[in-house]
Every structure is written in C-alpha cells, then in structure tokens.
Amino acid sequence: MESVYDVVIIGGGIVGCSQVFTLTRLGYRCLLLEKEAHLVSMASSGNSGMLHTGFDAPLGSIELACILRCQQQVLPVIESLGLPYSKIGATMVAWNDQQKEKLPQVIQKAKNANMDDVLELSVSQLYQREPHVAHRATGALWIPREAVIDPWLTPISFAHHAKSLGAKVLTSTMVQGCERDSQGIWRVSTNRGLFRGRVVINSAGLYGDVVDKLAGVQKFRIMPRLGQYLVYGSETKSLINSSILPIPTDKTKGVIVFKSVYDNVIIGPTQEETERRTNPAGLSPRIMRSLLDHGRVSVPSLESHPVVNTYSGVRPATETKDYHVVPHTDRNWLTLGGIRSTGLSSCLGVADMVADIMKDKFCLEPSNSANMYLPRLDISFTNHRTARLGSEEYTVTHPITYTGKCNSKVWSNL
Ligand SMILES: Cc1cc2nc3c(=O)[nH]c(=O)nc-3n(C[C@H](O)[C@H](O)[C@H](O)COP(=O)(O)OP(=O)(O)OC[C@H]3O[C@@H](n4cnc5c(N)ncnc54)[C@H](O)[C@@H]3O)c2cc1C
C-alpha cells in the first residue's frame, strides 16, 4: 500500500486541478483521483471560458469572496505559465426601456462589491464600440475587466505543474468508498486499489452529493442545469469587440454572444433543468433555432456565417445559490460542492480558501517545503485533439480549445 498523502482530492475538474496546483505548491503531498479517462471531462469541459469579475455575484457570498481572491492572482499565474488570455471586457446591452431601468442597479451591485469601473454607456457610445450589435438598443454598460481564457489548458496546466512538483494524478480511478481507520487516516477505495490520506477534499462536481455520502455527510443535492452553445468560425471575430451580455436575472446571466480566446464567436449558454449529469451529444433543433434567433437579433451579421460547432455543459447546481465550502472538522473531510457557474473565475480563490482551511480548521501542515516558482510551459497542439505539455500528451476535452486549436468538429449533427 502507498504511503499516507497529506491530501486526497476527488475529482479532476477545474476545482480539483486548482486544489492540486495550489496545495502542492504550498508543500502538501497531494493525490488527485479522477474517474474519467481524462482530466476536465465533466462540467469543466462545457463552460464558456469566461473569467468573470463577480460584478453580479451575490454580496456576502462565498462565491463572490472566491472570485475576488482569484482575480488578484489568476492572470499573473496564467501569464507566468505562458497560457493565452484576452482582456476583452463585456458590454451589457438593454434592449428595451424596462431593461434600461435595471442598469443602475447593476452598477450599484458592482459598486457594493468594490468594482467602481462598471460604467453606463450612451447608445451612441455603444455603437462606436460595437457597430455590429443590432441597432435597437436602449442603453448599455461597460464592464472592462471581464476576460476570456482557455478553459481546458488552464486547469490542465495547473495539474501538469503540480505533477512536475511531485503530486500524483490518476485518471480512470473512481472513488467507491471512504472510511477512516483507528488513527483517523482516510482509506479511499477505488477501482485501482486503496489510497490513504490525512484530509480528503470532495471536488466531484456533478457527483459531489454522491461522494459526500461516501463519507457519511449530506448537505446538498445536485440539481443539474444544462447549458448549450453554437460556435462560429474565427472569421466572425470582427463582429464583436467584447462579450455581449443581456441583463442578468436572479436565476441566470442569460445567453451571451462572446468571443473565445481563439476568436471563435460563440452564442450561449442556455439554462435548462435536466436530470442528466453528463453532457448530451448534439443540440435539439428547438435549442439550435432559439440560439440562432438570439444571434440574429443581437448581432445580425452573424446570420450570414455558418455554425461550425455546437456543444453543451452541465452545471453542478444545487438547491441553494452559493457554493458549499464545508470543512467537516470532526472527520478531516472538506466538501467543495455546488460550484455551478463561476468555477473557472473563482478557481484559485477557492484553492486559497482551502489552503486556509487546511491550516486553521484541520491544523494540517505541509509535509514538504513550498515551491512557488512558476515555469513557462512548453505547449503544442495537434490536429487530433491532443496537446503536449513538456513531454506529456493530454487529450483535449473542451470544445473551445479543440475548435480553436485543433480545427476539429464536435458533434455530427451539423
Ligand atoms: C454551461 C456552463 C457555462 C459555464 N460558464 C462558465 C464561465 O464562463 N466562467 C466560469 O467561471 N464558470 C463557468 N461555468 C462553471 C464552471 O464550469 C464550473 O463551476 C466548474 O466546471 C465546476 O468544476 P468542478 O471541478 O466542481 O466539477 P467537474 O468539472 O464536474 O469536475 C468534477 C470531477 O469529479 C469527477 N468525479 C466525480 N465522481 C468521482 C468519483 N467517485 N471518483 C473520482 N472522480 C470523480 C468527475 O468525473 C469530474 O471530472 C460554466 C458551467 C457550465 C456548465
């Protein structure tokens, strides 16, 4: 049997990859276990790739706190590793007077979160910046710090760097049982044997409730929420200069017209309740039509361009809006659940919060010394949905990345 790890992380999505990155750099001996054949295969492989500033996140929430903590460091980290990003900014467009009346509330909400740079634009300022946006807007806001990143390469680089510092990352390894021995050490059983750890972090995303049950804790229920997208070729890149957001509601940020870090214009995501916890293949004709309509009425010139891809992702939503960051100090178990729609934007903030919890709640000191140096990674892509980081090959699982870098189609229904 292997020696005892400081931390066993269950789940290799963006949340798990960020934990292994931060904790390994701090000197913790980490083991990450992922049930799928590839990292970043579930919720994290179907998002928009946007780094939100949190301007519309609920005040006082764990979500906002983590986004703000992440914002302080994520772009410098991404830059040090040599990963792509674009500080494209976002324009929120009101399409009628009722929506325009809501703009001051959005500015106030951003101000309450100490974001003073969200500005109202006149309609003529909007069209100077975004000449291809439909000429029927009644008002707009400019949110300058919204950015886009590569949503696959970022978490993969985090896990890759952690491995280079000594972390163990196992894919095709499903956690099936967890119990503590008489010394309080966790015995984590999987299809590939037994592993031991002082603390276990549940970052199982869409299966977070199922994995919590393995430790005898159950605080939330996953209520999957599907989001679907259309992707255009990069020849559409000049049609928008920023992400075009609708006015958010309490439930959703709404359907966005945005540009990936690789210049593909994308429309989505939808918000649909679903029973499924896995990404469905292909879009229904109804959703396809509604997204095409959204594009046509928001940026009419998109209509003359072909859709080159579609994709979908399932959010690990729960019955409550906020994240579930719950340290179970009686059993050295940490739940990171319900990180539903901003996990990319908050990833390093969640990991910092976890590092605090390791010390303050679990009184766990790292076994090794810290190593905070970040090397520039040597990265290359092939046309076969693979990428090389140094001497290791990884399968690209996110459509934004493989449409942008590997020129390959996602679904066969196009
Ligand atoms: C449509 C959509 C749009 C989004 N847009 C954005 C955006 O633009 N910006 C943003 O910041 N966020 C966005 N998000 C949110 C973000 O993608 C999520 O917050 C994030 O992916 C959640 O990551 P996770 O690691 O918790 O979950 P997951 O990615 O689901 O990872 C959990 C992992 O745990 C593994 N696992 C489960 N059970 C076990 C087990 N028993 N043993 C071993 N492994 C197990 C799974 O296989 C999975 O790989 C979006 C999400 C969706 C779906």
The ligand as a Gaussian input file, in Angstrom:
#p B3LYP/6-31G(d) Opt

LIG

0 1
 C      -22.809000      25.785000     -19.458000
 C      -21.789000      26.256000     -18.473000
 C      -21.191000      27.510000     -18.597000
 C      -20.248000      27.940000     -17.683000
 N      -19.548000      29.092000     -17.916000
 C      -18.591000      29.478000     -17.036000
 C      -17.795000      30.611000     -17.296000
 O      -17.833000      31.206000     -18.353000
 N      -16.934000      31.026000     -16.335000
 C      -16.819000      30.363000     -15.154000
 O      -16.081000      30.821000     -14.306000
 N      -17.505000      29.237000     -14.908000
 C      -18.378000      28.781000     -15.827000
 N      -19.072000      27.635000     -15.612000
 C      -18.899000      26.938000     -14.346000
 C      -17.724000      26.005000     -14.283000
 O      -17.557000      25.307000     -15.480000
 C      -17.993000      25.080000     -13.093000
 O      -18.113000      25.869000     -11.948000
 C      -16.877000      24.089000     -12.945000
 O      -16.690000      23.384000     -14.118000
 C      -17.148000      23.123000     -11.807000
 O      -15.978000      22.358000     -11.714000
 P      -15.858000      21.090000     -10.790000
 O      -14.415000      20.715000     -10.816000
 O      -16.511000      21.369000      -9.498000
 O      -16.755000      19.991000     -11.491000
 P      -16.439000      18.958000     -12.683000
 O      -15.848000      19.608000     -13.841000
 O      -17.707000      18.195000     -12.882000
 O      -15.326000      18.012000     -12.079000
 C      -15.611000      17.037000     -11.104000
 C      -14.832000      15.811000     -11.472000
 O      -15.020000      14.823000     -10.456000
 C      -15.002000      13.557000     -11.072000
 N      -15.633000      12.593000     -10.175000
 C      -16.930000      12.540000      -9.813000
 N      -17.142000      11.493000      -9.002000
 C      -15.948000      10.878000      -8.847000
 C      -15.527000       9.725000      -8.140000
 N      -16.373000       8.974000      -7.417000
 N      -14.222000       9.357000      -8.214000
 C      -13.323000      10.080000      -8.935000
 N      -13.702000      11.181000      -9.645000
 C      -14.984000      11.571000      -9.596000
 C      -15.781000      13.797000     -12.363000
 O      -15.538000      12.805000     -13.321000
 C      -15.314000      15.187000     -12.764000
 O      -14.261000      15.138000     -13.693000
 C      -19.972000      27.147000     -16.555000
 C      -20.552000      25.878000     -16.418000
 C      -21.400000      25.415000     -17.402000
 C      -21.906000      24.023000     -17.344000

